[in-house]
């Protein structure tokens, strides 16, 4: 092997031997930090939505399309509504990570001013979700003698659909009936999904249907424009909001459905719980960041009941707000994410504090690497001084000059083939000079005793 290549590999081996443990420690700390912090989010998240043709199902499709651009697959799981969504979130074996939840629909309500503590967290309030009670004009004329329903207590004796089992409509309607002193047993209650209920209403098999949905739901928009179908107006909307914290008074402006046909023909007062995005408390922080951004892109524009920028928000939440969601709602899209790919921005954002800590630990350790490297290289030179000293001691003790000469020649030959970095060549040449010095003393001893003088080895 050529000397320069041999010297290169020898230097590389020295570096690996001295810096290798330091590199392994650094790599071990990084791997441990990566494993503990989980900076990379899961590639798949399951979102529980709602019934087909409902607002939750429509919004779920928008979330899935928005998250796809960041490499996250959103699997949509259709349900009957809020009740089923909460049951899935509370079941660790369901596989559901996040869900749309209607405010006020949970059977368990916290005391006033407090939030629930059941292992779930809120990612933000998303939109107003009005209570829509559609009824047939002919049913009102037949039962009340007029085409308009004016109060909820006038529903006694009516056939009313209050949502499928697992939806949040039933619990909410029960609270509204209780507030109006209406015994549910005085009504003919049906438990159908939104689409079958709308069909029953149009075919005159029920008198009224109750929905809780955003106006984006196709069924809501269709019923608002169907002749012979009226929308119940909550004339006491302010009073409802004072009695129930999860309800807000909202107004559907005149003509907002269809300006040309002037639908509705006047401002209509309604009450609306707030839809929320709820997740398990162990959801990955990077997913929270993305879901809040998806919520802002989906719900941030102006709508029938909101102005631009009203949602997503921190208002009206029944569950504690996730810390990462609070940060995303207040600060918006992180600065790094605006300039770097999502995966890299997330990695830096999640790891930078740990990286600084690791660097602070490694800097003192790194100071021992140069002395170790120097010791390793110099020890390869200095260890030959031990053999040289033994030869010199045997020479002083009157040892066999011929044997000593052979040993010093072998020592010189081996040192000559020694590969060291150029920065340590001076010490190598000093060793060879000392070998020559001992050889000269050996030759002088031979001359003094009259023994045959051996030919000195080439320096």
C-alpha positions in Angstrom: 0.0 0.0 0.0 1.4 3.5 -0.9 2.6 5.4 2.1 0.2 8.3 1.6 -2.8 6.0 1.5 -1.6 4.1 4.6 -1.1 7.4 6.4 -4.7 8.4 5.4 -6.3 5.3 6.8 -4.1 5.5 9.9 -5.3 9.1 10.6 -8.9 8.1 9.9 -8.6 5.2 12.4 -7.2 7.6 15.0 -10.0 10.0 14.5 -12.7 7.3 14.8 -11.1 5.9 17.9 -11.0 9.2 19.7 -14.1 11.1 18.3 -16.2 7.9 17.9 -17.5 7.7 21.5 -18.3 11.4 21.4 -20.3 11.0 18.2 -22.1 8.0 19.6 -23.1 9.9 22.7 -24.4 12.8 20.6 -26.3 10.4 18.3 -27.7 8.6 21.4 -29.0 11.9 22.9 -30.6 12.9 19.6 -32.3 9.6 19.2 -33.6 9.7 22.8 -34.9 13.2 22.3 -36.6 12.3 19.0 -38.2 9.3 20.6 -39.4 11.2 23.7 -40.7 14.3 21.8 -42.2 12.5 18.8 -41.6 15.5 16.5 -42.9 13.7 13.4 -46.8 13.5 13.5 -48.7 10.4 12.5 -49.4 10.2 8.7 -53.1 9.2 9.3 -55.7 10.8 11.5 -59.4 9.7 11.8 -62.0 12.4 12.0 -65.6 11.6 13.1 -68.0 13.8 11.2 -71.8 13.2 11.0 -74.6 12.2 8.8 -74.5 12.3 5.0 -75.5 15.6 3.5 -75.0 17.3 6.8 -72.6 20.2 7.5 -70.2 18.0 9.5 -69.8 15.6 6.5 -69.2 18.5 4.1 -66.6 20.2 6.4 -64.9 16.8 6.9 -64.2 16.6 3.2 -62.7 20.1 3.2 -60.4 19.3 6.1 -59.2 16.1 4.4 -58.4 18.1 1.2 -56.5 20.8 3.1 -54.5 18.3 5.2 -53.6 16.2 2.2 -51.2 19.0 1.0 -49.1 18.4 4.1 -48.9 14.7 3.6 -51.5 13.9 6.3 -54.3 11.5 5.3 -57.6 12.3 7.0 -59.9 9.3 7.2 -63.5 10.4 7.6 -65.9 8.4 9.7 -69.6 9.0 9.2 -71.7 9.0 12.4 -75.2 9.9 13.6 -73.8 13.0 15.2 -72.4 14.5 18.4 -73.5 11.7 20.8 -71.8 9.0 18.8 -68.8 11.2 18.1 -68.2 11.7 21.9 -68.6 8.0 22.6 -66.0 7.2 19.9 -63.6 9.8 21.3 -64.0 8.4 24.8 -63.4 4.8 23.6 -59.6 4.2 23.2 -60.3 1.2 20.9 -62.4 3.2 18.4 -59.4 4.7 16.5 -61.1 8.1 16.3 -58.6 10.9 17.1 -60.7 14.1 16.5 -64.4 14.9 16.0 -66.9 17.6 15.3 -69.0 18.2 18.5 -72.2 20.3 18.9 -72.2 22.6 21.9 -74.7 21.7 24.6 -75.4 18.2 23.2 -73.4 16.1 25.7 -75.5 14.5 28.3 -73.1 15.5 31.0 -72.8 19.3 31.5 -70.1 20.9 33.8 -71.1 23.4 36.5 -71.4 27.0 35.3 -67.9 28.5 34.7 -66.1 25.1 34.6 -64.9 22.9 31.9 -65.1 19.1 31.5 -62.2 16.8 32.6 -62.7 13.6 30.8 -59.5 13.1 28.8 -60.6 15.3 25.9 -59.4 18.7 24.8 -60.9 21.4 22.5 -59.0 22.7 19.4 -61.3 25.6 19.0 -64.9 26.8 18.4 -65.6 26.5 14.7 -69.0 28.0 13.7 -72.5 28.8 14.9 -74.8 25.8 14.5 -78.4 27.2 14.7 -81.4 25.2 15.8 -83.5 24.8 12.8 -87.2 23.7 13.4 -88.9 23.3 10.1 -92.7 22.7 10.1 -95.5 22.5 7.5 -97.8 25.5 7.1 -100.8 23.2 6.6 -100.0 21.4 9.9 -100.0 24.8 11.7 -103.3 25.8 10.2 -104.8 22.5 11.1 -103.6 22.5 14.7 -103.4 26.3 15.5 -105.7 27.9 13.0 -102.8 30.0 11.6 -99.8 29.3 9.3 -97.1 30.3 11.8 -95.8 28.6 14.9 -95.0 31.2 17.5 -93.8 29.3 20.6 -92.3 25.9 21.4 -95.1 25.0 23.8 -97.5 25.1 20.8 -95.8 21.9 19.5 -97.9 19.7 22.0 -99.6 17.0 20.0 -97.4 17.4 16.9 -95.4 14.7 15.3 -91.8 15.9 15.5 -88.5 14.4 14.4 -85.7 15.1 17.0 -82.8 13.3 15.3 -81.4 9.8 15.1 -80.0 8.0 18.1 -76.4 9.1 18.6 -77.0 12.7 17.4 -76.9 15.7 19.7 -80.2 17.1 18.7 -82.3 15.0 21.1 -80.5 16.2 24.3 -80.6 19.8 23.1 -84.3 19.7 22.3 -85.1 18.1 25.6 -83.4 21.1 27.3 -85.5 23.5 25.2 -88.7 21.6 26.0 -87.8 21.7 29.7 -87.3 25.4 29.6 -90.7 25.8 28.0 -92.4 23.3 30.4 -93.2 21.0 27.6 -93.5 17.3 28.5 -91.9 15.2 25.6 -94.6 12.6 26.2 -97.2 15.1 24.8 -95.4 14.9 21.4 -95.2 12.2 18.8 -91.4 12.0 18.6 -89.6 10.4 15.7 -85.9 9.4 15.7 -84.8 9.5 12.1 -81.6 10.8 10.4 -81.6 14.1 8.6 -82.3 12.9 5.1 -85.1 10.4 6.0 -86.7 13.1 8.3 -86.7 15.6 5.5 -88.4 13.1 3.2 -91.0 12.4 5.9 -91.7 16.1 6.3 -92.1 16.7 2.5 -94.4 13.7 2.3 -96.5 14.9 5.2 -95.8 12.0 7.5 -94.4 14.3 10.2 -95.4 17.8 11.1 -92.0 19.2 12.0 -88.3 18.3 12.1 -85.5 19.7 14.3 -82.0 20.0 13.0 -78.9 21.5 14.6 -76.6 22.3 11.7 -74.5 24.9 10.0 -76.3 26.6 7.0 -73.8 24.8 4.7 -75.9 21.7 5.0 -77.6 21.0 1.7 -80.8 19.9 3.5 -81.1 23.1 5.4 -80.7 25.2 2.3 -83.2 23.1 0.4 -85.9 23.3 3.2 -85.4 27.1 3.5 -86.5 27.4 -0.1 -89.3 24.8 -0.2 -92.8 26.2 -0.6 -95.2 25.3 2.3 -92.3 24.7 4.7 -91.7 27.3 7.4 -88.8 28.0 9.8 -89.6 28.5 13.5 -88.3 31.9 14.8 -87.0 32.0 18.3 -88.5 35.4 19.3 -87.0 34.9 22.8 -83.5 34.1 21.6 -81.8 36.5 24.0 -83.6 34.9 26.9 -82.5 31.4 25.8 -78.9 32.6 25.7 -79.1 33.9 29.2 -80.5 30.7 30.6 -78.1 28.4 28.7 -74.5 29.4 28.3 -73.9 27.2 25.3 -76.6 29.0 23.2 -76.0 32.3 21.4 -78.7 34.5 19.8 -78.1 34.9 16.1 -80.0 36.6 13.3 -80.4 35.2 9.8 -80.5 38.4 7.7 -83.3 39.0 5.3 -82.5 37.8 1.8 -79.3 35.9 2.8 -80.6 32.6 1.3 -81.8 34.0 -2.0 -81.7 37.8 -2.6 -83.7 37.6 -5.9 -86.6 35.8 -4.2 -86.2 37.6 -0.9 -85.7 34.5 1.2 -86.1 34.8 4.1 -88.5 37.7 3.7 -87.4 39.3 7.0 -84.6 39.0 9.6 -85.1 35.8 11.5 -84.0 35.3 15.1 -82.5 31.9 16.0 -80.5 30.4 18.8 -77.3 28.6 18.0 -74.9 26.4 20.0 -71.3 26.5 18.8 -69.7 23.6 17.0 -66.3 22.6 18.3 -63.4 20.5 17.2 -62.7 18.0 20.0 -59.7 15.6 20.3 -58.1 13.2 22.6 -55.7 14.9 25.0 -52.8 12.7 23.7 -53.2 14.0 20.1 -49.8 15.0 18.5 -49.1 18.7 18.8 -48.2 19.0 15.2 -51.6 17.6 14.2 -53.2 20.2 16.5 -51.3 22.9 14.7 -52.4 21.7 11.3 -56.0 21.1 12.3 -56.3 24.7 13.7 -54.9 26.0 10.4 -57.4 23.8 8.5 -60.2 25.2 10.7 -59.1 28.8 9.9 -59.0 28.1 6.2 -62.5 26.4 6.3 -64.4 28.5 8.8 -62.6 31.9 8.8 -64.6 33.6 6.1 -67.7 35.6 6.6 -71.0 33.6 6.6 -74.7 33.9 7.4 -74.0 34.2 11.1 -70.5 35.5 11.4 -68.0 38.0 10.2 -64.7 37.3 8.6 -62.2 36.2 11.3 -64.7 35.4 14.0 -63.8 31.7 13.8 -62.0 29.6 14.9 -62.0 31.0 18.4 -61.6 30.3 22.1 -65.1 31.4 23.1 -67.8 29.1 24.3 -65.7 26.0 24.8 -67.0 23.2 27.1 -63.6 21.4 27.2 -60.2 22.8 28.1 -58.3 24.3 25.1 -55.2 22.3 24.1 -52.0 24.3 24.7 -50.9 23.9 21.1 -54.3 25.0 19.9 -54.2 28.1 22.1 -50.8 29.0 20.6 -52.0 28.4 17.0 -55.2 30.5 17.6 -53.3 33.4 19.0 -50.1 33.4 16.9 -51.4 32.0 13.6 -49.2 30.0 11.2 -45.7 29.6 12.7 -42.9 31.7 11.1 -40.8 28.7 10.2 -43.8 27.0 8.5 -44.2 30.0 6.2 -40.6 29.6 4.9 -39.8 25.9 5.3 -41.5 22.6 4.4 -43.9 21.5 7.1 -41.9 18.5 8.2 -38.7 20.5 8.6 -40.4 23.5 10.3 -42.1 21.1 12.7 -38.9 19.3 13.5 -37.0 22.5 14.2 -39.9 23.9 16.2 -40.2 20.8 18.4 -36.5 20.0 18.8 -34.7 23.4 19.0 -34.8 23.6 22.8 -33.6 20.0 23.2 -30.9 20.6 20.6 -29.6 23.6 22.5 -29.5 21.5 25.7 -27.7 18.7 24.0 -25.1 21.2 22.6 -24.6 22.7 26.0 -23.8 19.2 27.3 -21.6 18.2 24.4 -19.4 21.3 24.3 -17.6 20.5 27.5 -17.2 16.8 26.4 -15.8 17.9 23.1 -12.8 19.5 24.8 -11.4 16.1 25.6 -11.3 14.9 22.0 -8.2 16.8 20.9 -6.1 15.7 23.9 -7.2 12.1 23.3 -6.3 12.3 19.7 -2.9 13.8 20.5 -2.3 11.2 23.1 -3.2 8.4 20.7 -0.8 9.6 18.0 2.1 10.5 20.3 1.7 7.1 22.1 2.4 5.4 18.8 5.7 7.2 18.8 6.6 7.1 22.4 6.0 3.4 23.0 9.2 2.7 20.9 11.2 4.7 23.5 10.7 1.8 25.9 12.4 -0.7 23.6 15.2 1.9 22.9 15.7 2.4 26.6 16.1 -1.4 27.2 18.7 -1.6 24.4 20.6 1.2 25.9 20.5 -0.4 29.4 21.7 -3.7 28.1 24.5 -1.9 26.3 25.6 -0.2 29.5 25.5 -3.6 31.3 27.9 -5.1 28.7 25.3 -7.0 26.6 26.1 -8.8 23.3 26.8 -6.0 20.9 25.9 -8.1 17.8 22.5 -9.0 19.2 21.9 -5.4 20.3 22.9 -4.1 16.9 20.3 -6.5 15.2 17.6 -5.3 17.6 18.3 -1.6 17.0 18.3 -2.2 13.3 14.9 -3.9 13.5 13.6 -1.1 15.7 14.8 1.5 13.2 13.2 -0.3 10.4 9.9 -0.5 12.1 9.9 3.1 13.1 10.8 4.1 9.5 7.5 2.5 8.4 5.5 4.3 11.1 2.7 6.5 9.7 1.9 9.7 11.6 0.2 13.0 10.6 2.6 15.6 9.3 2.0 17.8 12.3 3.7 15.1 14.5 6.6 14.3 12.0 9.0 16.3 14.2 8.5 13.9 17.1 9.0 10.9 14.7 12.3 12.4 13.5 13.4 13.0 17.0 12.8 9.3 17.8 14.8 8.3 14.8 17.6 10.7 15.8 17.7 9.1 19.3 17.8 5.6 17.7 20.8 6.8 15.7 22.4 8.2 18.8 22.2 4.8 20.6 23.5 3.1 17.5 26.5 5.4 17.5 27.2 4.5 21.1 27.0 0.9 20.2 29.5 1.4 17.3 31.8 3.3 19.6 31.8 0.5 22.1 32.7 -2.0 19.4 35.7 0.2 18.3 36.9 0.4 21.9 36.8 -3.3 22.6 38.3 -4.2 19.2 35.3 -6.2 18.0 34.3 -6.1 14.4 32.6 -2.9 13.5 29.2 -3.4 12.0 28.0 -1.3 9.2 25.6 1.3 10.5 22.0 1.2 9.2 20.9 4.0 6.9 19.2 6.7 8.8 
